[in-house]
């Protein structure tokens, strides 16, 4: 006997409620309410092969409402991914694949980590954009798939969603389909407590097609998704659902949102939905029906593999999909380093970064740049990166507009989709706006590069609102995130090299507005920044004679070098250590770190930022020259003098410490 749609949807519902009940925590209401929509999507429309979950031309499915993770896990198990019934039973338990929210790389079939509301829909925009860009490059015989995402009321309340909606509508991403779980319930109760938006009109105002359907009507769901697939615009399908569908007394109530239903309610639900099976038991005919229909993509995948293997650029297509860098790019970068070491230009590191990117974007076609309406300031556009528009997707530069929140999440989507290495820029202070996406970049181990310019009080007259005195400390606190603050053009090139080689670590390129004197005056083929910190200038007489170590990053390395000269004239052997990346330095051996820092030397940290984090390098008798609070509005040289970040003060601090 062939299982019916209702039975297949109920398999989702009962796996979800049983798992949440066993875990004694979780969110059963959304999976129960969206089970009908998800069943239709997976069995009728979604193009995928559970046995080849990384098939490049698969449709992408993003559960933006990640708290309803049991919907995802139930679907993955039923469809035949590498998810077993034991994984379902161990929902939310230590070491289980089935974490409280879906985690990319943790479980087969999950396209992105979700849970922070609004990130999922915005990441899906990045995936849909990647599909359109790749289709322009390789043709629809190689790239032709949809991106679907299920969102909840919370996703649409988060401000990032408006940036995503606006951007997708402007770019006319017609293969993006958003399925909204319109159940009128949030944690506190009915959504009328907090919002009265007409969501369909909101999406329409941004250039979307919209439909409103009964989310439990099989025919309506089928018809709506089929119509959305034919649209030239991104599509919203408002699915009116009942949260906790099937629960005899709690259906439609916020009590089903984030807590187990309870044994009595589940017993009543089994009776109401005619599901006489024990917890976690899916009858063979229902499971077979799921597995059979979800295996349909295997044939299409094999045809795709045969087609793409015959493409003229098949090798490049495969290389970019894997994220492998083309041969020869490092030689071009090394030649650039050699030329810069010889020419010794005085440049702001934002300008240095722009020159490095000219080399890199020409050598690495997969690099996709962009900025949040700051192209001229952050220097992320190069001659190799034409602008992407809603009528031309062959370019390699995205004008994100003033949408920093979305920019980070869209870049995550581009990276996760595959085929591209995204980077984009804004002012460093606006890393606060991107923090949610940056954190997910790190958590998901994605090679995303954040260009963060105007990095200190050195930006000058724009004042304390734009001077990121605390931002470095915030970024350095983020696990699996490399923060680079280079001191000149050669270090900038080396930091970019490391960022591109770090396939599982995102990077922040923290760059100056003001011009900096060159410090690396001889060419070394070795990447000195790769160890995070190195001795830029040793003390007179060598490390055995060293009495002071000046530790500095970025623009303050120049100050450290001047202070070194002053100290040595006074008979104090002094070394300067450039520390472009703390994270990489911390990864070095204890012996290397001790040699660089100087075990017997007084250590002085110099950075135009607050001192948070510096103590572990400076030791008990160390000093710090930097910021103790917010900046001010004035020309940069005046600010450095006013806040005491000068060579004179460095010398005074060092001498004071030597006397102790």
N, C-alpha and C positions, 0 to 999 in steps of 0.2 A: 504494500500500500504506500502510495506517495504521500509524504507529509504535506500538510497544508501550510499556507503562509502563517496562519495564527499559531500553529504548533511550532514553527521555526522561530517566530518572534518570541513566543513564550519560553523557548529554550534560553534566549538571552535574558529574559526577565528572571527566571528562576536561578540560573547560574549567578546572576548578579545579587539577588536577595540572599541566596544561600551563602555566598562568599562573604558578603558584608556581615551577615549574622554570625558566621564562624569567626570572623576577625574581630567582632564586637565593635567595629567602627567602619565608616565608609559612607558612600553616597548612593543609595539604591534608587532614589526617585527618578533621576534623569535617565538611567538605562531602562527603567520600566516604561517611561513615557516615550522615549525615542526608539524603542525596539522595532516598531513597525517601519519607521523611516529607514533605519539602518538595515533592516532585512531586505527591503526593496533595493536599496542602494547596492548592497553587496551581492545580491543574487541576480539582479537585472542589469546593472549599469557599470559597476566598478570594474575596470580592466586591471587585472593583477594575476599573479601566479604564486600561490603560497609556497611552492617548492623552489621558487627563485625570487625571493622577496626583494632582491636588489636589482631586478630587471629595470634597465634605465628608462624604458618607455611605459612603465606602469602608471596608472592613475595614482595621484597622491591623495591620501585621506588623513586629515588632521582633526583630532578631537580637541578643539579649542577649549571646550568646557571640560578640562582635564580632570576635574573632581569626579566626573562620572566615568572613571577609568574602567569600571567593570563592564561597561558597554564595549570598550575596546578589547579588553581581555576575553570577553565572551565571544566576540566576533572572531578574534584570532584563533581561539581554540576550535570553534565550530567550523571555520573555513579551512583549517588544516595547516596552520603555521606551526612553528616549533614551540608550541605552547600546549602542555599536557594538563590533564584534569588535576594532577597534583599541584601544578602551578596555580590553578584556580582555587584549590582548597587552601593554599598557603598565602592567599591574598593579604598584603600588608604585613607579612611576617619577615623577620630578619633573614636576609639572604635570598629571599624569593624574587623571581623575575617580575612578579606582579606587585609592584610598588603602589603606594597610595595614589600617585599620579603617574601617568605614562612617562617613561624615561627612554629617550633615544639611546640606542646602543646597549640597552639593558635587556631588551626583549625583542625578539624577532617581529617585524611588521610595524613597529612604531616609527613614524616618520620624523617626529620631533618631540622634545620634552614639552609638556604642557602642564598647566596648573595655575601659574600666574595669569589671571584672566586678561584677555585681549592680546596676549603674545601669540597665541595659536593662529588666530585669524590673520594677524599681520605677517607672521611667518609664511602662512599659506599664500599671501599676496606675493611674497618673494619667490615661492615655488612656481606660481602661475606665470610670473614675469620671466623666470628662468626658462620655462617651457617655451614661451613665445620667442625669446631671444635665440634659443637653440634651434627652434624650427626655422627661423630665418637663416641661420647659418648652415644647417644640414638638410633642410627639407622635411616635409611631413612624412615621407617614407621612413625617416629615422626618428622623428620626434613629433608625436601627435597624441597628447594625453590631457586629461582634465585634472584639476585640483578641487577636491571637495573638502569642506570643513563644517563640522557641527559646532554651533555656537550657542551659548545660553544668554539669558538676560544680563548676567554679570559681565560677560565679554563685551556686550554692546553698551554697557554703562561706562566701562573704562575709557578714558580719554584717548588712549592709543588707537582704539577701534575707529574713531572718526578720521584719524590720519590715514589708516589703512583703507577705509572706505573711499575717501577722497582720492587717494593715489590710484587705487585700482580702477575707479570710475574714469579718472582722467586718462589713464593708459589704455582703457577699453580692453581689459583683460577678460575676453569673452569666454575663456575656458576655466573660469573660477566660479564655483557654485557654493554658496553659503546656505546651509540648512539651519534655520533658527528654531531652536526648541522654545516655542512661544507658549510657555506654561503659566506665565503671570505669577511665578513664585520666586522669591529670593530667600536668603537665610532668615531675615527678620520677619518675613510674612509675605503678603501680597505685594507685587511690584508697585501698586498704586501708592504705597508708602513713600516711594522715592522717585518715580518717573511717570510721566504721561506722554512720552514721545510717541509719535506715529512713526514707527520704524520704517515702514514701507515708503512713506513720503521722504523720510530722511535719506534712504538709499537712493531713491529716484532723483533727489536733488543733486546727488553726486554722479549721476549718469548710469545707474544700475537698472536692470529689469527686475521687477518684483512680482511675486505671486503669493497669495495667501490661501492655504489649504487646511483641511482637516488632517492632522498628522496621524490619524488612525484609520484613514480611508485608503485602502490599497490602490484603488484606481486613480484617486486624486494624486497620490504620491508618484505613481508611475508617470502620469500625464505631465506633472509639473517638472520632474527631472528631465524627461524627454524634451520638453519645451526649452528648458534652460540650456540644454546641450546645443541647441540650434541658434541661440542668441549670439549676437555680435558684441554684447555687453556682459560684464559680470552680472551674476544673478543671485538674488536673495529669494529663498523660498521660506516664507513664514509658516511654520508647521504648528498649528494649534494642537497642543497635546495636553494630556492630563498627567501631571507629575505623580509618580507612584501608581500608574495605571494597573488596575487589578487588585489593589489592596482594598479590602472590604470597608474599612472605616477610615483609612488614612489617605486614600487616593485624593489628589487635588490639594493636599495640605502641605505646608512647609515642614511638617514633622517628618516627611519622607525624604527631605533633602539631604541631611547630613547625619543620619543615625540609623542603626538597624531597625527593621520593622518590629521585631519581637516574634517569638515562637507562635503565639496565638494568632497574630495578624497573618503570618505566613501560612499557617494551617488554613485559615479562612480564604486566603488567596488561592491556595491549591484547589480548594473546592470551587471557588468562583470561576476559575479559569480551566477547570477540568484537567488538572495536572496531577494525577495520582502517583507520582514518582517520588522516590526518596531524594533527599538533598544530594545535589551534584550528579544525579543520574539523568542522562539524556538517552532516550530510547534509540535503538539502532536505526530505525527507519528515519527518524528525524536527523540524527547525526549524518547518516548516509546521504540524505537529501542535501544537507549543507555542503558536505565534502564534494559531492558530485557536481553541483552547480558551480562551486567555487574553483573547480579544477578546469573550467572552460578556457581560462586564459593561457594554459600551457601551449596549446596549438598556435595561438597568435604570437606568443613569445618566440617560439621556434621559427616561425615565418619571418619575424622581425630580425632575429639573429642571422638568418640566411641573407636577408636583404642588406643589412648593414655591413656584413662582412665583405660585400662586393663594392661598397662605396669607395670612391677615389681617395677620400680622406679618412678611411676607416681607422687607420692607426692613430691619427690625431684625435678623432672622436672618442676612441677608447681611452687614450691617454688622459684627455681632459676629464672624462667621466670618473676616472680613478683619482684625479687630482695630482697626477704626476707632472712634474715640471719638464719642459722641453730641454733637450741637450743644448749646451753652449751658452746658456744665460749667465752662468757664473763668470765665464771668461769675459763677457761683455761688461759685467759689473766690475770685475777686477781691473779692466782697462780704464774704466771710468775713475776708479779709486786712484790709480796711478797718475792719471792726468790731473785730478784735483789736488793730490799731494804736491805735484809740481807747480801748479798754477797758484795755489794758496789763496782762493777767493774768500773775501769776508762776506758771509751771507747769514741771514737768519736761517735757522734750521728748517723752517717751513719752506723757504726757497731751496735749500739743499735737498729736501725731500722731493720737491717738484722736479729738480734736475735728475735725481735718482729714478724717479718714476718715468721720466722720459726714456731712460735706458730700459727699465724693466717692462713697461707696457709694450714697447716695440719687440722685446725678446719673448714675452709671455702673453700670447693672445687671449688666454683664459682670464686675465686680470680685468675686472670690471670696476671702474671707479665711480665716484660720485661725491656729492656734498649736500649739506642742508642749507642751500641758498647762500653759500659762502665760497663759491668756486675761486674767485679772485684772491681771496684771503688765505685759503688753506692749500692752494697750489696742487690740487689733485687731478686737474685736467691736463692732458698732454696731447701733442699732435697725433698720437696713435689712437686716441679715444674720442671718436665722434659722439655727439649727443644722441641719446635715445629719446625718441618722441613717440606719441601715440600713433604715428603713421610710419615710423622707421625704427625697427628693432634690431637693425644691423650694427648700431653704434655700440660703444663700450663705456659710456658715461651717463650716469643716472642723475638727473636733477631732482633730488628728493623734495625740494621746497623746504619751508620751515617746518620740518617734520622729524625732529631728532628722535622722538620716541619710536616712530615707525622705521626710521632708517636702520637702526640696529637690528630690529626683528626681520626686516626685509632682507638684510644682508645674511642673517642666519638662514632664511629660506633659500637664498641663492646658493649658499654653501652646502646646505643639506641636500638640495635637489641634485647637485653635482653638475660638473661642466664648467664651473666658474670659481675664481678666487676673488671674493669681493673686498673692496676697501672703500672707505669714504671718510670725509672730514667735516669737522665742526670745531668750534672753540672748546678748549679743554674743560672749561667750567660747565659746559652743557653735557659732559659725561654723566652728570646727575640725571639728565633726562633719559639717557640711554642705559642707565645702570641695569634695569631689568633684563634687557636684551644682552648686554655684555656678560651678565652673570650666566645666562643660558648658553652663550657662546662657550664660556669656560666649562660649564657643567656638561655640555654635549661634545666637548673637545673638537670645536670647529675652527678652522683656519680663517678667521675674520680679522681684518686689520682696521683698527680705529685710528684715524689721523686726528690728533688733538692739538691744535695750535693755540697761540696766544696763551702760553703756559704758565705765566707768573705775573708779578707786578711789572715785569718788563713790557707788558702790553701798553702800559702808560695811562693815557688820558681817559680811557673808557671806565676806569675806576674800579672800586671793590666789587661791584656787581658782576664784573667780568674777570676778576683776578682770582684764579683758582688756588688759593693758598692751602686748602685742605684736600684737594682732589687727588694729588699724588698718593697721599696716605690711604685714601679710600680705595684707589685702584690697586695699590700694593697689597691691600688686605684680601683681595679677591684670589682664591685658589686657582691654579692653572691659568694664570693670565700674566703675560710678560709685559711689563711696563718699561718702555725704552725712552730715555731722555739723553739724546746724543749731544755732544759739545761742538761739533763742526760737521762739514760736509762728508768727510771720510767716515767718521763714526755713524753718520746718518745712513750712508750706503751699507755699512756693515750691519746695522740694526735691521734695515729692510731685508737684507739677505737672510738673517736669522728668522725674521717673521715669516718669510715665504717657505723656509725649510721646516718650519714648525707646523706640521700637518695636523697635530692634535692640540694645539694651543693657540688661542687668539692673542692678539698683540695690541698694545696702545702705543702709538708713536707720538710722544709728547714733545712739542716743537715750539720754538720761540718766534715771536714777532720781530724782535730786534736783531740786528746784525751781530755776528760773533766773529772774533778773530780766529783764524785757523790754528789748530793745536797739533794735529798730526802732520808733521812736515817732512816725513820720509815715508816712502811707500813700503808697506809690508803686506805680502800676499796673504799671510795668515789673518784671520778675522779676530782682532784683538778684543772686540766686544763680546765674542762668543762665551767668554768666561765671566761676563757680567761686570767685572771690575779688573783693572790692571794698572800697573805703575806707569804712568805717563811720563814722569820725570823723577828719577831717583835722587836721593840726597847726595850732596857732595861727599865723596869718600865711600859711598856705597851703603848698603842696608845696615852693615855693622855699625856705622857711624850715625845712622838716622836717629834724630831726637824728636822730630815732629812729622806726622803724616796728615796731610790735608786731603780730605775726602770730599769730592764735589761731583755734581751732575750738571749736564746741560750748560746753560749760560754761566753758571758759577765756576766752571773749570777755569775760565779765563781769569777770574778774580783770584782763584787759588794759585795760578801760575805767577801772577804779579806778587802775591803775598810770599810765595816761595823765594823769589828773588830778594825780597826785602829781608826775610829771615836769614837767608844765607849770607847776605852782606853783613849781618850782625853776628855772624859766626854760629848760626843755628842750622845744622844739617837738616834739610827738610825735603820730603818727597811729596809729590802730588799723585793721587790716585783718582782716575776717572772712573765713575761708577754708573755707566749707562743703563744697567739692568740689575737691580738687586736680586731678582728671582734667580737669574742664571748664576750670579755670584754665590748665592746660598747653596747651589747645587755642587759647587766645587769641593775638593778635598779640604780637610781641616788644615793640612800643611800649606796648601796654596793660599787659603784665606789668611792664615797667620803671616805668611811672607808678605802678602800685599799690604795688610794692615800695619805690620810692624809691631812685633810683640812687646817691645820696650818703649815704643814711641808714644808721645802724647798725640791723641787723635782729635782733629777738629773737623766737624761736618759743616759743609757750606751749601746751602740750597735756599732759593727764594720761595720757601714754603714753610709750613709749620714743622716742628721737629719730630712729630709722632713717627715712631719706628726707627729713628736713628740711634737710639740708645744701644742697641745690640752690636753696633759697629764701633761706637765711641768708647765704651768701657767706663769704669768708675771715675776716671780723671779726664774724661773727654769733654770737649766743648762744642757748642753749636752756634753758628752765625746764620741767621735766617729770619723767618717771620714768627711773631708771637700772636698775631691777630689778623684782622682784615687789612687790606691795602688802602689806597687812596687814589684820587684822581690828580695826575700830574705827569709831566714828561718822565720817561723811564729813568734817565740818569739821576734826576732829582729824587725819585722814589727810592732808588738804591741807597743814595746817600742818607735820605731821611730815615730809612728803616735800618741803617747801619750795616747793610750788606756790602762792605767795602774791604779792600785789601788791608787798610789800616786797622780795621776792627779784627780781622782775622789774625794779624800779627799780634795785636794786643791780647787777644784771647789765648793764643798759643803761649805767649810769654807768661801770662798769668798762670796758666796750667803748669808750666815748667817749674814755677816757683813753689808749687804745692808739694 
